[in-house]
Amino acid sequence: MEQKTKKDITLETFVAIALFGLIFYYMGSKMGVGNMFNTMMATAHDLLLNTVFFIMAIAVLAGAFSALLSEFGVVALINRIISPIMKPLYNLPGAAALGVVTTFLSDNPAIISLAKDEGFSKYFKDYQLPTLCNLGTSFGMGLIVWSFMGSQGNGTEYMGAATIGLLGAVIGSVVSVRIMMHFTKQYYNVKDEKQQKILDNSSLKVRTVREGSVVERVLEAMLDGGKTGVQLGFDIIPGVIVICTFVMMLTIEPNVVNGNVAYTGAAYEGIGLLPKIGGFLSPILTPLFGFNSPKAIAFPITAVGSVGAAIGMVPKLLKSGDIGANEIAVFTSLGMCWSGYLSTHVGMMDALGVRKLANKAILSHTIGGLVAGISSHYLFLLFQLIAK
């Protein structure tokens, strides 16, 4: 493939210098140059040790699990049973439901382990595979977010609201995948969908199995699938560390000690810029989501960088009365759909071999997440009317 070239020094050279200089000047003026670089390095180091390797461990287990399911025909069974539902909703084969379950129980990148498995990927046409990034991200950390939100209050008070949020996430996932599929069809120049086939139908009636006894097949499948997870862990390192470090530093609010902002250069310190931007958008977003307080806008903004940090804000917001059941529903759907997608999408699309579509995946998922939050708000209002 011929490489694209440009003149060595162009206008974008000076634009890049000005943009990078402005970002680092702003952050340095707030945090102090030394603290800024210390926080940057400490955050990147912690992400590598506690996030990347954690995701790698999940990917290894998910890869081993998916290989086992493929080896013994479970993926084929799921495809046969669920395909009537997945096809009209997502225009994806029924096997994609396994990706939903896997990411719901773990995290966004777990679906990449499935996509790398030939026993799973054979059910997908080439333009469908990249959409798995959006599908998986819509349900990443779903079990954690749903159970955490539902356990607030007296333990069951918000379980119904969290479940409504889960339904909203499903709606958002459909929108995200459908929009992304529009872009992937353009990328693969798909004019007639019926002509886009990876394998003939007869090949889907059979599956390739490993030689040996049942025990040998189990061990070999798990080890082969685990190797895929290891490679995935290495593939996502650049995207997670580089992008997530900057997103978190722009998202996390600064520490306040005795009324004064205090920076120490520790990991996960930030300047709180994104929540401030969210405050300006509050007059638009608050009616859509039904927020009682502008402070609630901090949750979706923070979830973009880290849903773990975002859900940590919920008890305090509940205690202060800034949020209620409606916000729990909206937070659940946004927490699932926007669970750090800005920091994982690039790495996931890179692992799928379609890095050029990363911006399209992010755009599609941004819209899908907004739809998820709005849907949860109006579903909550609908259930309230029914309850009366």
SVG drawing of the C-alpha trace seen along z (x, -y; Angstrom):
<svg xmlns="http://www.w3.org/2000/svg" viewBox="-53 -29 63 68">
<polyline fill="none" stroke="black" stroke-width="0.4" points="0.0,0.0 1.4,-3.4 2.1,-5.7 0.6,-9.2 3.2,-12.0 3.1,-15.7 5.6,-18.6 7.8,-18.4 6.6,-21.7 3.0,-22.9 0.4,-25.0 -0.7,-22.1 2.8,-22.0 2.3,-25.4 -1.3,-24.7 -0.2,-21.5 2.5,-23.4 -0.1,-26.1 -2.7,-23.5 -0.4,-21.4 1.2,-24.4 -2.1,-25.8 -3.2,-22.5 0.0,-22.1 0.1,-25.7 -3.5,-25.6 -2.9,-22.4 0.5,-23.6 -0.9,-26.9 -3.5,-25.1 -1.5,-22.2 2.1,-23.5 4.4,-22.1 6.1,-19.7 2.9,-18.4 1.4,-18.1 4.2,-15.8 4.3,-13.9 0.5,-13.3 0.8,-12.3 3.5,-9.7 1.9,-8.4 -1.5,-8.1 0.0,-6.3 1.9,-3.9 -1.2,-3.1 -3.3,-2.6 -0.7,-0.2 -0.6,1.8 -4.1,1.7 -6.2,1.1 -4.4,2.5 -3.3,5.7 -6.7,6.0 -8.3,5.7 -5.7,8.2 -6.7,10.7 -10.4,10.2 -9.5,10.7 -7.5,13.9 -10.5,15.4 -13.0,14.2 -10.9,15.5 -10.6,18.9 -14.3,19.0 -15.3,18.0 -13.0,20.6 -14.6,23.2 -18.1,22.1 -17.0,22.3 -15.3,25.6 -18.4,27.3 -21.1,25.6 -22.5,23.2 -21.9,20.2 -23.7,22.0 -26.6,22.7 -26.8,19.1 -26.7,18.0 -29.6,20.3 -31.8,19.2 -31.1,15.5 -30.7,14.6 -34.5,13.8 -34.0,11.0 -30.5,9.7 -31.2,9.4 -34.1,6.9 -32.6,5.0 -28.9,4.7 -28.7,6.3 -26.2,8.7 -26.1,12.5 -27.4,14.1 -23.9,14.9 -23.4,11.2 -25.6,11.8 -22.7,13.6 -20.7,10.4 -23.4,8.6 -23.3,11.1 -19.5,11.2 -19.1,7.4 -22.0,7.0 -20.2,9.4 -16.7,7.9 -15.6,4.8 -15.7,3.2 -12.6,4.9 -13.8,8.4 -15.7,8.5 -12.5,8.2 -11.4,11.6 -14.6,13.0 -14.1,11.1 -10.6,12.7 -12.0,16.2 -12.7,17.7 -15.5,19.8 -17.3,16.6 -16.3,14.3 -17.4,16.6 -21.0,15.6 -20.3,12.0 -19.9,10.2 -16.8,8.0 -18.7,4.7 -20.4,6.1 -17.3,7.0 -16.2,3.4 -19.7,2.7 -18.9,5.1 -16.8,2.4 -19.9,0.2 -22.1,3.2 -19.7,4.3 -19.0,0.8 -22.8,0.3 -22.8,3.0 -19.3,2.8 -19.2,3.1 -23.0,3.4 -23.3,5.8 -21.2,3.6 -23.0,0.3 -26.5,1.8 -25.9,3.6 -24.2,0.5 -26.9,-1.8 -29.7,0.6 -28.1,1.0 -28.1,-2.7 -30.6,-4.0 -32.1,-1.2 -30.8,1.5 -33.9,1.9 -35.2,-1.6 -33.5,-2.3 -33.4,1.2 -36.4,0.4 -34.8,-2.8 -31.5,-1.0 -33.4,1.6 -35.1,-1.1 -31.6,-2.4 -30.6,1.0 -33.5,0.9 -32.3,-2.6 -28.8,-1.2 -30.3,1.4 -32.0,-1.3 -28.8,-3.3 -26.8,-0.3 -29.2,0.2 -28.8,-3.4 -25.0,-3.3 -24.6,0.0 -26.9,-1.1 -25.2,-4.4 -21.8,-2.7 -23.0,-0.1 -23.8,-2.9 -20.2,-4.0 -18.8,-0.5 -20.8,0.2 -19.3,-2.9 -15.8,-1.8 -16.2,1.6 -18.1,0.2 -21.2,2.4 -23.8,1.7 -25.8,4.9 -25.9,6.4 -27.1,9.7 -24.0,10.2 -21.8,9.6 -20.9,13.1 -17.9,14.5 -18.8,18.1 -21.6,19.9 -24.6,21.1 -23.4,24.7 -20.3,23.7 -22.4,22.4 -24.0,25.8 -20.6,27.3 -17.9,26.3 -14.2,27.1 -13.2,29.0 -9.8,29.8 -8.4,33.4 -8.1,35.4 -10.2,36.4 -12.7,34.1 -10.2,33.1 -7.5,32.4 -9.9,30.3 -11.0,28.3 -7.4,27.5 -6.3,26.7 -9.3,24.4 -8.7,22.5 -5.0,22.1 -5.6,20.9 -8.3,18.5 -6.2,17.2 -3.3,16.4 -5.7,14.2 -6.5,12.3 -2.8,11.8 -2.2,10.3 -5.3,8.1 -3.8,6.8 -0.7,5.6 -2.7,4.1 -4.7,1.8 -1.8,0.5 -1.2,-2.7 -4.8,-3.7 -5.6,-3.2 -2.5,-4.8 -2.2,-7.8 -5.9,-8.8 -7.2,-7.8 -4.4,-9.7 -5.4,-13.0 -9.1,-12.4 -8.8,-11.7 -6.6,-14.7 -9.2,-16.9 -12.1,-15.3 -11.3,-14.7 -11.9,-17.6 -8.9,-19.1 -8.4,-18.2 -9.5,-20.9 -7.7,-21.2 -9.0,-23.8 -10.7,-25.6 -7.6,-25.7 -6.9,-23.7 -4.0,-21.4 -1.9,-19.5 0.7,-16.9 1.6,-15.3 -0.1,-12.1 -2.0,-9.9 -5.5,-10.8 -5.4,-14.5 -7.1,-16.8 -8.2,-20.2 -12.0,-19.5 -12.3,-21.1 -14.8,-18.7 -17.3,-19.1 -17.1,-22.9 -17.8,-22.5 -20.7,-20.3 -22.1,-23.1 -22.4,-25.4 -24.3,-22.6 -26.6,-22.1 -29.5,-24.3 -29.7,-22.0 -29.0,-18.6 -30.9,-19.0 -34.4,-19.0 -33.4,-16.0 -32.3,-14.0 -34.6,-15.5 -31.8,-16.3 -32.9,-18.1 -29.5,-19.8 -26.8,-21.1 -24.3,-19.1 -25.7,-15.9 -24.1,-16.7 -20.7,-15.8 -21.6,-12.1 -21.8,-11.6 -18.8,-13.9 -16.8,-11.8 -18.1,-8.5 -16.6,-9.3 -13.2,-9.1 -13.9,-6.5 -17.2,-5.1 -15.6,-3.8 -14.9,-7.4 -18.3,-8.5 -20.3,-6.0 -18.2,-6.9 -19.9,-10.4 -23.4,-8.9 -23.7,-8.4 -22.6,-12.0 -25.0,-13.4 -27.8,-11.3 -27.0,-12.4 -27.0,-16.0 -30.4,-15.6 -29.0,-16.7 -30.2,-13.5 -33.1,-11.0 -34.6,-7.9 -34.7,-9.5 -31.1,-10.4 -30.2,-6.8 -32.0,-5.5 -30.2,-7.9 -26.9,-7.4 -27.2,-3.6 -27.7,-3.8 -25.0,-6.5 -22.6,-4.6 -23.0,-1.5 -23.0,-3.1 -20.3,-5.7 -18.1,-3.5 -14.8,-5.1 -15.5,-4.8 -13.2,-7.6 -10.3,-5.8 -11.1,-2.3 -12.6,-2.9 -9.3,-3.7 -7.5,-0.7 -10.5,1.6 -10.8,0.4 -7.0,0.8 -7.3,4.4 -10.0,5.0 -7.7,3.7 -9.9,0.7 -8.2,-2.2 -9.4,-4.6 -13.0,-4.1 -12.2,-5.0 -13.6,-8.5 -16.8,-7.2 -17.2,-4.7 -16.8,-7.5 -19.3,-9.7 -21.8,-6.8 -21.4,-5.9 -21.7,-9.5 -25.1,-9.7 -26.1,-6.3 -25.2,-7.2 -27.3,-10.4 -30.2,-8.4 -29.8,-5.9 -29.9,-8.7 -32.9,-10.4 -34.7,-7.1 -34.1,-6.2 -35.6,-9.6 -38.8,-9.2 -39.1,-5.5 -38.9,-6.5 -41.7,-9.1 -43.8,-6.5 -43.4,-3.9 -44.3,-6.6 -47.5,-7.3 -48.3,-3.6 -47.6,-3.2 -50.2,-5.9"/>
</svg>
